Each structure stands twice: as structure tokens, then as C-alpha cells.
């Protein structure tokens, strides 16, 4: 067979996989080729370097020339009868070394035509160089074998192109629809069948699609692990080596010279389009989204809102995993003083809570509270500090939330839950702050109003026992008559009762808080007393009603 020098290498458009160079994944290995019927007919025997049988085969080349090495581009499976090989042992050693230097994937020698057995020097040299050496004990048609391998390569190449087009169309559609970052990450994880993490340049997790059971192991000490993985990836790129099967795939999210972060895919199954190609398409969609957002950091806003929602709704598998996820997002949990805070009144700008926390030497993650409306905004803040939140620090935090704007501060109410030292305590602190935030802001007060659970012991008791059936039964028994009255007549007796309990001993203030004239207020008060059959001037009765109303408000959250 004549030898021919190819001016342009026969590159294949194949996907990537663990341990492979870009463009090689999915190509058949030498081991796979040996199972083809056309090869099996020759009774193949592996004589050297069995571990090299996993090398990918880019093409098949048949040649008996001693100078064939200079005609190869790398990745070929060389078929030969050996008729043109050198005869001297030293020349045969040099011949094998030349094939290895050319990057040949494997050598298949057909016995019987020129060699009755494989020369020992060839076998030894192949073993020393780690070259897969296979002997065929029966004659085969090289053209049939070549057609079989090339047919497989081309069909898989076509499948790869089709898969890449499908992935490209999918993520292009996501970017055109303006899909948020967390949804794009979700789609990437679904496509790859593996965990995917989006992080910013500070190595903080912005969005992640990870099995709940794996969160603790993955996110524990995330920043350090991520930085180490980036260093390994950079070194591997400098060395020109492939990623290992157990290593992370890392792709930057960047456009127009601006880099916003990285996409990281954990080890997973091969994909027809190539795992790197899929990740790159996701990165393009994310980059287009950042360009469309302009200067707004939608990544942080959406990612933290989803995280707050998941925590408040109990959508996490375990405390340890959720704590690790918070740590990975930039909120210290271990060894920190944690506070749940609810800010109501004016709109709180995105990023203001974390900026206010940083001014105190801490960090914060915040999101819109469940059930918040445009007319009554409420923002939940998870605050982490190295020390205790003093009254002075709380006042500074409240001022920084509204950027020092006096008009906004005059409408701001900051409800602060008890200090906690773990996730369970933090969630309880958030609930305390939520319960505190239900009260109306007092009239005539200038500046931000601070409410602390530590100053409301009855509220703290109700929050800690919110699911106790005895408390619920007590609340229902005491309030049932006025609840049913309000439901039947669209009344306001519960509202009036709340004003009375908020201003004990001051009926004028209670009437004002009810937004009723004094005469109408006293009529409502008399009606409440009649319905309940209780004396509203009795201290024990008022305490029982206060407890019942707090339980009802807490249960409604």
C-alpha cells in the first residue's frame, strides 16, 4: 500500500470526556476496536501494554514502510504486515520509538505474511514505551478493518455534531428568553447528569444544582477547594495535559474582556456533545445574560433569594449540608454570631444588607420575605457577625440599609431575632424577627425603629412553642367568637383587640392605632367583651388574650 503525506490532519469533531484532550472524547479506543467483528476475525492477541488499550483512535493507517512515523499526525491505529520494517534489532527499537514519538494510538501486526511471530525486540520495546501492541494470528483484509473503524468514527462524529447543535440551540434559546442564572445552571446539570456550580470571582457559590445528600461534602471549605482546583486546572492547561476522570471541569463565564465567574461541573458521564462543549454553551448563555443586565448584579440577587427561600421553606436535606451551602455562598456560620432580621417599610436596595454587614465586620445574605408585597415590602436578612450585635451596631446597620436616607429611615422598622450559633438557631431567630415585624410602626417616631426579640419574652416563648397543640387550642378557644364575627361581617374586631393589647392602659393610643374615633372604638371594645364574656380590664384576661393573639399571628406565618 502506498504511503501518502496528509497536508491537513484528519481532525474529528468529537466530544470531550475525562482524561482526554479536547476533540478526542467519544472516539473508539483500541480496546473497543479489538471487539469489532472485522478485527475479531483475525484472532487478535495483546502482547504489550494492556493499560494502553484505552488510547483513543482518531484514524486507521495501513503501512509497511519503515519511515511511516513521519507521515503520522498522532492518534492513528497502525496496521502492518512488517514487510518493510528494518531487520536489525537496534533499528527496530528506533522504529517503535519513532511511532511512539509520532503519537500512534496502537500497533497491529498481522502474522503469517512476513513475520511468523512478533520479534522479541519489538514486543520488549513496545512494553517499555507503553505502546499497545496487538498481533493478528489470521489474515484479515485491512481495507475491511479500516472501513469498519472509519464507519464507526464517522457515525459517532455525526452524532456529536447533532448533539452539539441541539445543545447550542437549547442554551441559545435560554439566553434569548432571559432565563435566570439558577435556571441555566439547573439545565446544565440536567444535560450533563452531574452536579454544576456557578461561582463568582471571589469563589463564592452563586447558584448550584447539587444532590441534597452531597451538599455537605461538596460545599464544606468550598473556597479553599475551589482555589486549589483552579490552580490544578491552570497547571494542567500550561502542561497541555487532559483533565482526569475525577477532576472538576472549569469554564470561565466571560464576554467582551470581562470575566464574571466560572462554571464548574463535577465528574459525571460522557455526553455526546462533549462535557466541555456543553459547559461552554452554558457559560455563553450566562455571559449574554450578564451583558443584558448591564451593571446590575442579578447573579447575586437571584442566587441569594433562592437560597433564602429554600432555607425558610425547609427545602434542604440536612442542617450540615445547608450550613455548608451558606458558607460557600459567603456567609460564615461556624464560630459566628448569627441573627435573623426582618426589615419592613421602605424598599431595601439589593446589596445594601451585605454592605451594612461588612461595615460591622460581618456578612449578610438577604432576600424578599415570603408574602411581601409592593405596598408592604419586607426583607429577610441572615446576618453573621464575629461578635454580638449591640444596640449601637444595630442602629448603624439600620441606617446603612437605607443609605442614611432620613425619609426612608422614618418608615423603617428593623426586627431582630435572638442571637444564634448554628443554622437551627438562625432559622428560629428569623421566625422571631418575622413575628416581631407584624406589629405596626408607632406613630410620631422619627428614624428607624428597632425591635429585638430579647425585649419581647412572650413573643420569644410563642415562637419557640409555635407548633404546640395546647397553645393552638388556647388561641382558638379564646378568640373563636370574634374570629367568627369578623368572618361573617368582614369586621375589624381582631384588629381592634390587637391595638388594645399593644397599648395596655392607654385607650386613647389604642383608638388612634385602630384608626377609629373614640366613640366607635369603645363600641367595638364593648362588643368584644360581650362576645368573649370577659372583662377587658382584667390583667390575667388581657395576658391570655395577648398570648392567644400572638399564637394566631405566629401560626399564620
N, C-alpha and C positions, 0 to 999 in steps of 0.2 A: 504494500500500500504506500502510495506516495505521501510524503510529508509536505505540509503547506504552512507557512507562517501567516498567522492572522494579524492584520494591521490593527483591528479593533477587537478588544476582548469580547467574548461571548457572555456579557453580563446578564443576569436574570433578575427580574423584578420580584424577588421573594421576600416574605415577611421575616421579621427578626424574632429570635427567641433567646432564652437564657443561654449564655455560653457561646453565642455566635456573633460573628461580625455582621454589620449591617448588610442586608441583602442576601444573607445565606440561610436564614432560618426557613424551615419547611422543605428545603431541598433534601432529596433522599440521602441517607447515609450509606456508607459502604456496606454496613451490616444489612440494611434493608434491600440493597441491590442484590445481595447474595441469595435472597429468598425469591427473587423473580424466577419464573419458570425457565426463561431463556438461559439463566445462569445455572440454575439447579441441574439442568440437563448435562452440564459439564462436570458434575460432581466436584464442587469446589472444596478446597481444604485450606483453612487458615494456618499458615506456617509461622507467622511472626506478628507481634504487636496486636494482640486481640483487642486491647483497650483503644487502639487507633481506628477500630471499625466504625466508630461513631462520627468520623470525619464526614463532612458534607461534600457531596459530589455535584459540582457545577456543570460538568460536561464529561463525555466519554471520548477518549482519543485512542486510536489504534495505531501503533507504530513499532517497528522492529529496529529502528535506527539507533545507533549508539549516541547520536547527538540530539536526541529528541528533547532533552531538557530545555534547550534554548528556544524551543518552539512552543513551550507551555506557558500559560498565564497564571496557573495556580488553581487548585480545586478540581483538576481533572482526575478521572479514573483511567489509568493507562492500561491498555490491553496489548499483549505482545506474545509472540512465539519465541523471542530471544534470538532469532536467526542472525540479526545484525549486531548483537551485543559483542563487546570486547571479550577476548579469551583469557587474558592474564588476570589473576586474582586482584592485583592492585588496581587494574583498570576497572574491574567490576565493582570494587569498593567505591572508586571515584564516580562511577556511573550511578550507583544508588545514592551517593551523597548529593550528586547533581540533581537527581529527581526530588530529593527532599528540599534542597535549596529552592527549587522551582515551585514548591508548594503543592506537589501532586498529592491527591487525596488517598491514593492506594495503587498498588501494582498487582495486576492479574497476569500470571504467566501460564500459557497453555502448554502442557507437556505432550510429548509424542512427536511433534513436528521437528523440533531442533534439539530440545532437551528431553531426556527420559526421566530426569529428576531435577529438582532445583539445586543448583550449585550451593554447597555449604557456605561459601563466602558471601553469596547473595543473601541467604537466609540470615546469616550472622550480622551482616551489615544492616539489613532492614530492621532487625531486632534492636541493634544499637542505636539506630536513628529514629526509632519509633514509627516506622513506616509499615502500614498494613500490607502484608504480602499474602496473596492467595494463589494457590495452584489449581488449575483445572486438569482433571485426570482424563477427561474425554474431550474430543474435538467439538467445538461449537462454531457456529457461524458468527463471526464478530459483527457482521452487519445486522444480524437479528438481535444480538445482545445490545448493540448500540441503539437500534430503533426502539427497543423496549425501554431502555433507560431514558432516552431523549423524549419519548412519548410521555413518560411519567413526569419528567421535569417540565415539559411544555404545558401539560394539562394542569399541573399544580400552579404554574406561573399564571395561567389564565384565571384560575380560581382566586389567586392572590390579587390580581388586578381587579376582578369583580368585587372581591371583599373590600378592597381599598376604596373603590368608587362608592360602595354602599356606606362605608364609614364616613367618607368625606361628605356625602350628601346629608347624612344624618346630623353631623355636627355643624355643617353649614346652615342647615335649617334651624338648629338650636340658636345659633348666633343671630340669625335674621329675625327670629322671634323674640330676641332679647331675653332668653332664658337665664335665670339667676345662676350664680356660680355653684351653689349647692346642688342644683338640679343637673348641671353639666357633670359635676363630679359623680353624682348618682348614676348617670347614663354611662360614664366611663367605667365605673365599677361593674355595671351590668354587662357591658360589652366585653370587658376583659375577664370577667369571672374572678376578680381579685379585689382586694382592698385598695382604695385610692385615696390619697390625701392631698389637699391643696394647702400649701403654706406660704406665708409672706416672706419677705427678705429677712425678717428677724427670726425666722424659723418658728413662728407661732402658727398653729393649725387654724386655718380659716374655715375650711369645710372638709368633711371626711365621710366616707362611706365604708364603714368597718363593721364586721360582725360584732354584736354586743359582747360576746364572750371573749373576744380578742382585744377589746379596748384597753384593759389594764396592762397587758403585756406589751402592746404596741406603744401606747402613749406615755408610759412611765419613763421619766427622764427623756422626753421627746427631743428637746433642743440639743442635748449632747449627742444623742444617737443620730439626729439629722445632720448635724455638723460633721460627724465622723463619716457618715455615708456620702456626703458631698465631697469630702476630701478624698475618699477612696475612688469616687467616680471621676474626679478631676485627674487623679494619678493614672487611672486606667485609660482615660482618653489620651493623656500625654504618651503613655506607653503603647497606645494603639491596640490594647487588648480588649477582649469581649467581656460583657457582664456575666458573672456566674449565675447559676440557676437559683441560688439562694440570696441573691443581691437585689437591692432596690433599683428600679428604673427611674431615673430622674430627668425631667424635661423642663426647661425654663418656660415661663409664660412671659413673653416679651413682644414688643412691636415698636417700630419707629425708634429704635435705640433705647427704649425704656423697658426695664425689667421690673415686674411687679412681684414675682414669686416663682414657685416651682410646683409642678405636679409630680407626685411620687406614686408609683404603682408597686405594690408588694408582689412577691413571686406568685405566679399563677400559671394556668395552662396556656399553651401556644394559641395564637389567633391567626386565622388565615391571612389577614391583612398585615400581620406583624404587630407585636405588642408596642413597640416603639412608635410605629406609624399611627396606631390608634391614640396613644397618649399625645402625640404631636397634634393630631386633629383636635383633641380636647383643648390643648393649650392655645391653639389658634382661636377657637371659639371663645375662650376666656379672655384672650388678649383683645379681640374685637369688642367684647363687652366692656372692658376697661376703657377702651378708646371712646366708646359711645357714652360712657358715664362721665367723661371729661375729668374734672378734678375731684368728683365725689368718690369716696371710698365705699362703694357698695359691697365690696367683699366683706369688710369688717362689719358693716351694719347688718347684712343678711346673715352672715355666719354666726354672729353673736346672738341675734334674735332667735335663730333656730336652736341655738344651744340653750338659751334661757327658756324657750318654750318646752324643749324636751325635759329639762330639769323640773319645771313647775308642773308638767303634766305626767311626771313619773315615767317617761319613756327612756329608761335606762335599765340595763340588766343587773347592775350591782353598784354599790357605793364606791368600791375601789376603782372600777372602770370609769365611772362618771367623774370621780375626783382626778384621775389621771388625764381625762379629756379636758377638764378645766385647766389643769396645769399646762397642758400642751397648748391651750388657747391663750396662755399668758397670765392666768390668774393663780397666784400662789395659794395653795391650800394647806399643805403640810407645814406646821410650825407658825402659821399666820393667824391673826385675829380677824375673824370673818363676821360681816354684818349684812343682813338683808335690809334693803332700803326701798321705799316706795316714794317717789316724788310726784306730786299732783299739782295742778294749776296751770302754769304756762308750759308751752312746748319746750322740751329739753333738746338742744341740738345734738346731732349724732357726734359721738366722740367726747362730749363735754364731761360725762361721768368719769371716763378713764383719765382725762386731763386733770380733773379735780382730784382724783385719787393719787395721781403721780405727784401732784403738788404736796401731798401729805406723805410721800414716800411709799405709796402703795399702788395697787392696780384695781381696775373695776371692769366688769362686763355688765352691759345693760341691754334692755330691750323693752318694747312696749308691753305693758301689762295686759294679760288676757282680759277681754271685755272692755278695754279702754276705747273711748270714742273721740271724735274730733272735738266735741264740745267739752269733754272732761278727760283730758289726757292724763295718763298715769304711766310712769316709767319705773320698771323694776331694776334695781341696781344690786349686783353682787359685789360687795366691797371687801378687799383684802388689804389689811394693814399690818405693818410689823409690830404695832403696839395698839393700845386702847384708843378708841375714838372719843376724845374729850369733848366737852361742850364747845370749847373754842374751835377745835378742829372741825366739829360738825357744822358750826356756823360758817367757817371758811369754805367747807365743802359745798354747803347750800348756796353760798354766794357765787362760787365758781361754776355751779351748774347752770346758772343763767348769765354767766359772763359779767357779773357785777351790775347788771341792769336793774335799777331801782324799781321800775314799773313791774317787771316780771317778778322780782323778789316779793313785792307786795301781794302777789297772788300765789306764791309758792308755799306748799306745805311738804315738809320732809319728815316722813315717818320712819323711825329707825328701830329695827328689831334688836333683840338681845345679842350680845357677843357670843360667837360660837367658835369651836376649834376643829370642826370637821364638816363634811357635806350634810349629814343628817341635821346637825345643829344649824347649819346655814339655811336649809330649807325651812326649818321651824322658825328661824329668825325672819325669813321672808314672809311667812304666814302671819307672824305677829305684826310686821310692818303693814301688811295688807289690811289686817283688821283695824289697825290704828288709823289708816288712811281713809276709812269710811266716814269719819266724822267731818262735819262742815268746818270750814275755816272760820275762826272767830272774827266778828266784825270790828272794824276800827283799829286793827293791829297793823302796824307798819313793819315791813321787812318780812323775811322768811320765817315761817312758823315751824319750830322743831318739836316733834313728838317722839318720845322714847318709850319703848316697852318697859324699861326699868322703872318708869314713873307711873305705869299703869298695871299694878299687880293683878287686878281682877281680869283684865284683858289677857295677861300672860297665862293665867290659870285656865281661862276658857280656851285659848289657843292650844295649850298642852293637852286638854281633855276634850277636844272638839268632836271626837268620834264616840265619846262615851254615851251609851244609850240612855243612861239616867239623866244626864244633862239635857239631852234632846227631849226626853219625856217631860222634864221640868219646864222647859221652854214652851213646849206645845200646850201643856196644861194651863200655864199662867196666861198665855197670850191668845189662846184659841178664840175667845169671844170677840176680841177686837180685830183679829185677822179675818174671821168670817164676816164681820160687819164691813170692813174695808173692801173685801172682795165682792160682797153683794151690792155695795153702794158706791164703789170707786172712792172710798173715803180716805181720810188722811190721819186716822187716829194713831197708827203706829208712828207716824212722823211726829205728831204732837207729843206722844209719850216719850219718844227719843229726845225731844227738846227739853221736856221736864227733867228727865234723868241726867241730861248734860248740864243742867243749871239747877241743881237741887237747892231749894231755899230761896230761889230768885225767880219768881214767876214772871216778873217784867222781862227779864232777859230771855226766859223760855218762850214767852209770847212773841218777842222780837225774832227769835230763832225760828219760830213756826211760821213767820210771815203772816200772822193773823192779828186782828185787832184784839184788845184785851177782852172785850165782851165776848167775841166769838171764841177766843182761846179758852175762857172759863166755861163756856158752854161745852166745848169739846172735853175739857177736863172732867166736868161733871158726868158726861156721858161715859167716859172711860171708867170712872169709879163705879157707875151703876152697872155697866156690862161686866166688870170684873168682880163686883161685890166686894170692893176693897177700899180702904182708907188710904188715899194717896199722900197723906201727911204722916203716915206711919213709917218710921225708918226701916224696919225689917221688911215691910211690904215693898218699899222702894228698892231695897237691896235685891230682893228676889226678882222684881221686875227688871232691874238693871242686868242681872245675871242672865235672865231669860232672853232679853233683847240682844245681848252680846252673843249668846249662843246662836240665835237665829241669824244674825248678820254673819257670824263665822261660818255657819253651815251653808249659807248661800254663796260663799266664795268658791 
